[in-house]
Amino acid sequence: MAMMPKRVKYRKSQRGKMKGNASRGNFVAFGDYGLQALEGSWIDAKQIEAGRVAATHFLHREGKVYLRIFPYKPVSAKPLETRMGKGKGEPAFWVARVKPGQVCFEVGGVAENIAKQALSRVANKMPIKCRFIKRIHSL
Amino acid sequence: MEKGLLLKAEIREQSGSSNAAKIRKGGRIPAIVYGHKEEPVAISLDAHTLAEGLHHGHRVLDVQIGKKQEKMIIKDLQYDHLGKNIIHLDLMRVDVAEMIKVEVPVELKGTAKGTHEGGVVEVHADALEVECKVTDIPKSIVINVKEINVGDSIHASDVELPSGVKLVSAPSTLLLACNIVTEAKTTEELEAEMPTAPEVIGEVKEEAEETEEKSSSEEDK
């Protein structure tokens, strides 16, 4: 199994709504460069893992990759060829809720052009439009 | 001495997010002016001139409100969710001779020695709070990282500040450290660490309670 929480309060959750933009986690905080989501979506654990592998593989132990999102939300599904009803399905996978502006991945300790290439590979693994950003001081 | 940027301000009569949105649509940025124990004033500034001034590194502004011209410092800047556009700014009235506390960004210079040995320079704090005169605010505090080896770190107390600038941040504030990058785990290694299903908080308790109840009922019999 890919990433998931170690402990949860409830095994299943409702879908919920995703309104508005990211008001937290919308700037580069740990590395020097980041990948910012321009759309809102659920990003599942497999996609996050694919992005992480793509970046670390490209960087060859140079620099550091930071994950800023974590799949904490369980999504349930019913087995194939099952009639409707009989209660909610079992958790099938885990997702991170990503709103526009959320920084999903960060890279530090490498030159800008290398970071750009690494994060562009990550962006290809994401189900949403993303953009490359740099760490900026607010003033 | 840094030359202030002259901006003409318009007083905002109405407050609220919808009015602020209208102002932004009109090419202006809402702002608030406070300080010197005077009443706060809601104003708006021309977005283009301000953005240009900020791009050139101006922090001290000469703002003309009506016929009165005052010196102000940018205390806070708010960006939109994408960090692209400025949506609001806080301005504080200042005197030229006044000592003020400001946050100054930290700028790294050079390549650390440790990076050639597989290390990565991690920035823990990208700004320092300092106290200085309005005219002496440095654009940035430059730290030379050429001599940094793996395992070395730089704290706020290690930084050489320009004359007339006093450190306000705690001297023990960690600015940067050079550490060896541990090899990233493969997907298989991560999967081995991860549980097949997460532990549900409270589920164990319920089971324990059930067993307790059973044992008590058996005793009663």
Chai-1 contact restraints between the chains, C-beta under 6 A:
chainA,res_idxA,chainB,res_idxB,connection_type,confidence,min_distance_angstrom,max_distance_angstrom,comment,restraint_id
A,M1,B,M194,contact,1.0,0.0,6.0,A-B,restraint_1
A,M1,B,T196,contact,1.0,0.0,6.0,A-B,restraint_2
A,M4,B,P198,contact,1.0,0.0,6.0,A-B,restraint_3
A,P5,B,P198,contact,1.0,0.0,6.0,A-B,restraint_4
A,K6,B,P198,contact,1.0,0.0,6.0,A-B,restraint_5
A,R7,B,P198,contact,1.0,0.0,6.0,A-B,restraint_6
A,R7,B,E199,contact,1.0,0.0,6.0,A-B,restraint_7
A,R7,B,I201,contact,1.0,0.0,6.0,A-B,restraint_8
A,V8,B,P198,contact,1.0,0.0,6.0,A-B,restraint_9
A,V8,B,V200,contact,1.0,0.0,6.0,A-B,restraint_10
A,K9,B,I201,contact,1.0,0.0,6.0,A-B,restraint_11
A,R11,B,V200,contact,1.0,0.0,6.0,A-B,restraint_12
A,N21,B,H81,contact,1.0,0.0,6.0,A-B,restraint_13
A,A22,B,H81,contact,1.0,0.0,6.0,A-B,restraint_14
A,N26,B,H81,contact,1.0,0.0,6.0,A-B,restraint_15
A,F27,B,G83,contact,1.0,0.0,6.0,A-B,restraint_16
A,E49,B,T187,contact,1.0,0.0,6.0,A-B,restraint_17
A,T56,B,A184,contact,1.0,0.0,6.0,A-B,restraint_18
A,R61,B,V181,contact,1.0,0.0,6.0,A-B,restraint_19
A,G63,B,V120,contact,1.0,0.0,6.0,A-B,restraint_20
A,K64,B,V120,contact,1.0,0.0,6.0,A-B,restraint_21
A,K64,B,V181,contact,1.0,0.0,6.0,A-B,restraint_22
A,G101,B,H81,contact,1.0,0.0,6.0,A-B,restraint_23
A,G101,B,L82,contact,1.0,0.0,6.0,A-B,restraint_24
A,G109,B,V120,contact,1.0,0.0,6.0,A-B,restraint_25
A,H137,B,P105,contact,1.0,0.0,6.0,A-B,restraint_26
A,H137,B,D126,contact,1.0,0.0,6.0,A-B,restraint_27
A,H137,B,A127,contact,1.0,0.0,6.0,A-B,restraint_28
A,S138,B,L77,contact,1.0,0.0,6.0,A-B,restraint_29
A,L139,B,L77,contact,1.0,0.0,6.0,A-B,restraint_30
